[in-house]
């Protein structure tokens, strides 16, 4: 084992508090290409045709990596890591910085990787100083936001909706 992979293993162990990673849950860099293609595709559908069309085209959760279908601490760690890397690629390739646009794209990419991720849309709990009402969207695995500051969305926003809904969680072979 190289010093870099050994350091990475120790860091993951520390961050997970001793919870072991399930084999197959970690997303390798080579897998991000397919996720980026799915993300860009959904982003383009959303930009051209709106939310309903993007949700209709949302890929089902891939069944190739069953270890990623969990919603435990290790799966969230792996999904968050993949989400941050995919978000960086998306912003580099497309320049998107709108929360709903980016969240839909990230959900499509992460579902392609096998994580049962959903887009959550919420309303701010605390009134803004400028009195603007503004909704926010973020990708979540279970009740945990995957990008942005950990737990910020859960405490600052009241959840209004989750997409794709219960009827659209099919698993692709």
C-alpha positions as a LaTeX table, in Angstrom:
\begin{tabular}{lrrr}
\hline
Residue & $x$ (\AA) & $y$ (\AA) & $z$ (\AA) \\
\hline
Unk1 & 0.00 & 0.00 & 0.00 \\
Unk2 & 1.31 & 3.46 & $-0.86$ \\
Unk3 & 1.70 & 6.20 & 1.70 \\
Unk4 & $-1.09$ & 8.20 & 0.02 \\
Unk5 & $-3.63$ & 5.37 & 0.06 \\
Unk6 & $-2.66$ & 4.52 & 3.64 \\
Unk7 & $-3.19$ & 8.16 & 4.69 \\
Unk8 & $-6.52$ & 8.22 & 2.86 \\
Unk9 & $-7.64$ & 5.03 & 4.64 \\
Unk10 & $-6.69$ & 6.49 & 8.05 \\
Unk11 & $-8.48$ & 9.77 & 7.29 \\
Unk12 & $-11.67$ & 7.96 & 6.28 \\
Unk13 & $-11.48$ & 5.85 & 9.46 \\
Unk14 & $-11.09$ & 9.02 & 11.55 \\
Unk15 & $-13.92$ & 10.90 & 9.79 \\
Unk16 & $-16.29$ & 7.96 & 10.08 \\
Unk17 & $-15.55$ & 7.43 & 13.77 \\
Unk18 & $-14.49$ & 3.85 & 13.20 \\
Unk19 & $-17.51$ & 2.89 & 11.08 \\
Unk20 & $-16.10$ & 0.71 & 8.31 \\
Unk21 & $-16.75$ & 1.51 & 4.66 \\
Unk22 & $-18.78$ & $-1.17$ & 2.94 \\
Unk23 & $-16.81$ & $-2.64$ & 0.03 \\
Unk24 & $-18.08$ & $-1.10$ & $-3.19$ \\
Unk25 & $-19.50$ & 2.04 & $-1.57$ \\
Unk26 & $-16.55$ & 4.31 & $-2.35$ \\
Unk27 & $-16.81$ & 6.09 & $-5.72$ \\
Unk28 & $-13.70$ & 5.83 & $-7.83$ \\
Unk29 & $-12.67$ & 8.76 & $-10.02$ \\
Unk30 & $-13.17$ & 6.69 & $-13.18$ \\
Unk31 & $-16.89$ & 6.34 & $-12.34$ \\
Unk32 & $-17.48$ & 10.09 & $-12.33$ \\
Unk33 & $-17.52$ & 10.36 & $-16.14$ \\
Unk34 & $-20.85$ & 8.54 & $-16.48$ \\
Unk35 & $-22.27$ & 10.53 & $-13.57$ \\
Unk36 & $-21.19$ & 13.80 & $-15.20$ \\
Unk37 & $-22.89$ & 12.83 & $-18.48$ \\
Unk38 & $-26.15$ & 12.05 & $-16.64$ \\
Unk39 & $-25.91$ & 15.28 & $-14.65$ \\
Unk40 & $-25.32$ & 17.48 & $-17.69$ \\
Unk41 & $-28.14$ & 15.75 & $-19.55$ \\
Unk42 & $-30.68$ & 16.43 & $-16.78$ \\
Unk43 & $-29.40$ & 19.98 & $-16.42$ \\
Unk44 & $-30.00$ & 20.61 & $-20.11$ \\
Unk45 & $-33.50$ & 19.09 & $-19.95$ \\
Unk46 & $-34.31$ & 21.33 & $-16.97$ \\
Unk47 & $-32.98$ & 24.45 & $-18.71$ \\
Unk48 & $-34.91$ & 23.70 & $-21.91$ \\
Unk49 & $-38.18$ & 22.26 & $-20.59$ \\
Unk50 & $-38.51$ & 22.86 & $-16.84$ \\
Unk51 & $-38.82$ & 20.86 & $-13.65$ \\
Unk52 & $-41.53$ & 18.41 & $-14.75$ \\
Unk53 & $-39.54$ & 17.35 & $-17.81$ \\
Unk54 & $-36.31$ & 16.98 & $-15.79$ \\
Unk55 & $-38.07$ & 14.81 & $-13.20$ \\
Unk56 & $-39.58$ & 12.66 & $-15.95$ \\
Unk57 & $-36.08$ & 12.08 & $-17.36$ \\
Unk58 & $-34.42$ & 11.49 & $-13.96$ \\
Unk59 & $-32.44$ & 8.24 & $-14.02$ \\
Unk60 & $-33.46$ & 5.51 & $-11.59$ \\
Unk61 & $-31.03$ & 4.41 & $-8.89$ \\
Unk62 & $-28.42$ & 2.12 & $-10.44$ \\
Unk63 & $-28.31$ & $-1.39$ & $-9.00$ \\
Unk64 & $-24.69$ & $-2.03$ & $-10.03$ \\
Unk65 & $-23.37$ & $-1.08$ & $-6.59$ \\
Unk66 & $-25.83$ & $-2.37$ & $-3.96$ \\
Unk67 & $-23.55$ & $-1.13$ & $-1.14$ \\
Unk68 & $-24.45$ & 2.44 & $-2.15$ \\
Unk69 & $-28.17$ & 1.97 & $-1.58$ \\
Unk70 & $-27.74$ & 2.30 & 2.18 \\
Unk71 & $-28.48$ & 5.54 & 4.04 \\
Unk72 & $-26.08$ & 4.95 & 6.94 \\
Unk73 & $-23.11$ & 7.04 & 7.99 \\
Unk74 & $-20.61$ & 5.35 & 5.65 \\
Unk75 & $-22.94$ & 5.62 & 2.62 \\
Unk76 & $-23.55$ & 9.31 & 3.37 \\
Unk77 & $-19.79$ & 9.86 & 3.64 \\
Unk78 & $-19.23$ & 8.21 & 0.23 \\
Unk79 & $-22.18$ & 10.02 & $-1.39$ \\
Unk80 & $-21.03$ & 13.37 & 0.01 \\
Unk81 & $-17.50$ & 12.80 & $-1.29$ \\
Unk82 & $-18.82$ & 11.89 & $-4.74$ \\
Unk83 & $-21.25$ & 14.83 & $-4.64$ \\
Unk84 & $-18.50$ & 17.36 & $-3.90$ \\
Unk85 & $-16.32$ & 15.99 & $-6.69$ \\
Unk86 & $-19.24$ & 15.91 & $-9.14$ \\
Unk87 & $-20.29$ & 19.44 & $-8.15$ \\
Unk88 & $-16.78$ & 20.71 & $-8.90$ \\
Unk89 & $-16.83$ & 19.02 & $-12.31$ \\
Unk90 & $-20.29$ & 20.42 & $-13.10$ \\
Unk91 & $-19.33$ & 23.95 & $-12.16$ \\
Unk92 & $-16.14$ & 23.69 & $-14.21$ \\
Unk93 & $-17.86$ & 22.25 & $-17.29$ \\
Unk94 & $-21.17$ & 24.15 & $-17.20$ \\
Unk95 & $-20.78$ & 27.13 & $-14.88$ \\
Unk96 & $-24.13$ & 26.37 & $-13.16$ \\
Unk97 & $-24.56$ & 27.93 & $-9.74$ \\
Unk98 & $-28.35$ & 27.97 & $-9.33$ \\
Unk99 & $-29.42$ & 25.68 & $-6.51$ \\
Unk100 & $-32.32$ & 23.85 & $-8.22$ \\
Unk101 & $-30.50$ & 23.45 & $-11.52$ \\
Unk102 & $-27.37$ & 22.16 & $-9.83$ \\
Unk103 & $-29.27$ & 19.95 & $-7.36$ \\
Unk104 & $-31.23$ & 18.20 & $-10.12$ \\
Unk105 & $-28.00$ & 17.55 & $-12.00$ \\
Unk106 & $-26.22$ & 16.24 & $-8.90$ \\
Unk107 & $-29.13$ & 13.94 & $-8.05$ \\
Unk108 & $-29.08$ & 12.51 & $-11.58$ \\
Unk109 & $-25.33$ & 11.90 & $-11.37$ \\
Unk110 & $-25.43$ & 10.38 & $-7.88$ \\
Unk111 & $-28.39$ & 8.14 & $-8.77$ \\
Unk112 & $-26.36$ & 6.92 & $-11.76$ \\
Unk113 & $-23.63$ & 5.99 & $-9.27$ \\
Unk114 & $-26.15$ & 4.01 & $-7.18$ \\
Unk115 & $-27.05$ & 6.39 & $-4.34$ \\
Unk116 & $-30.81$ & 6.84 & $-3.64$ \\
Unk117 & $-30.53$ & 10.63 & $-3.60$ \\
Unk118 & $-33.41$ & 13.10 & $-3.82$ \\
Unk119 & $-33.76$ & 16.82 & $-4.46$ \\
Unk120 & $-35.19$ & 18.60 & $-1.43$ \\
Unk121 & $-36.86$ & 21.98 & $-1.82$ \\
Unk122 & $-37.27$ & 24.11 & 1.28 \\
Unk123 & $-38.36$ & 27.47 & 2.58 \\
Unk124 & $-36.15$ & 29.56 & 4.90 \\
Unk125 & $-37.11$ & 29.28 & 8.57 \\
Unk126 & $-35.54$ & 32.62 & 9.51 \\
Unk127 & $-36.80$ & 35.75 & 7.79 \\
Unk128 & $-34.23$ & 37.36 & 5.52 \\
Unk129 & $-33.13$ & 40.94 & 6.30 \\
Unk130 & $-34.21$ & 42.10 & 2.82 \\
Unk131 & $-37.71$ & 40.52 & 3.28 \\
Unk132 & $-37.30$ & 38.39 & 0.15 \\
Unk133 & $-38.95$ & 35.00 & 0.09 \\
Unk134 & $-36.58$ & 32.57 & $-1.48$ \\
Unk135 & $-36.82$ & 28.81 & $-1.86$ \\
Unk136 & $-33.67$ & 26.68 & $-1.77$ \\
Unk137 & $-32.91$ & 23.24 & $-3.19$ \\
Unk138 & $-30.26$ & 20.70 & $-2.24$ \\
Unk139 & $-29.49$ & 17.02 & $-2.87$ \\
Unk140 & $-30.05$ & 14.77 & 0.16 \\
Unk141 & $-29.55$ & 11.14 & 1.09 \\
Unk142 & $-32.25$ & 10.37 & 3.62 \\
Unk143 & $-32.36$ & 13.43 & 5.87 \\
Unk144 & $-28.76$ & 14.50 & 5.24 \\
Unk145 & $-27.78$ & 17.26 & 2.78 \\
Unk146 & $-24.88$ & 16.14 & 0.59 \\
Unk147 & $-23.28$ & 19.40 & $-0.57$ \\
Unk148 & $-22.82$ & 22.74 & 1.11 \\
Unk149 & $-22.17$ & 22.99 & 4.82 \\
Unk150 & $-23.18$ & 19.79 & 6.62 \\
Unk151 & $-26.57$ & 20.11 & 8.32 \\
Unk152 & $-27.06$ & 23.76 & 7.32 \\
Unk153 & $-30.02$ & 23.06 & 5.06 \\
Unk154 & $-31.73$ & 20.87 & 7.64 \\
Unk155 & $-31.66$ & 23.55 & 10.33 \\
Unk156 & $-32.23$ & 26.68 & 8.24 \\
Unk157 & $-34.97$ & 25.46 & 5.91 \\
Unk158 & $-38.38$ & 23.87 & 6.31 \\
Unk159 & $-38.70$ & 21.01 & 3.84 \\
Unk160 & $-41.55$ & 21.50 & 1.38 \\
Unk161 & $-41.03$ & 18.75 & $-1.20$ \\
Unk162 & $-38.75$ & 15.90 & $-2.26$ \\
Unk163 & $-38.19$ & 14.75 & $-5.81$ \\
Unk164 & $-38.25$ & 12.22 & $-7.34$ \\
Unk165 & $-41.17$ & 11.07 & $-5.24$ \\
Unk166 & $-42.00$ & 7.60 & $-3.95$ \\
Unk167 & $-43.43$ & 6.42 & $-7.27$ \\
Unk168 & $-40.21$ & 7.14 & $-9.16$ \\
Unk169 & $-37.57$ & 5.24 & $-7.20$ \\
Unk170 & $-37.25$ & 2.37 & $-9.67$ \\
Unk171 & $-33.99$ & 0.51 & $-9.85$ \\
Unk172 & $-32.26$ & 0.14 & $-13.18$ \\
Unk173 & $-30.56$ & $-3.21$ & $-13.97$ \\
\hline
\end{tabular}
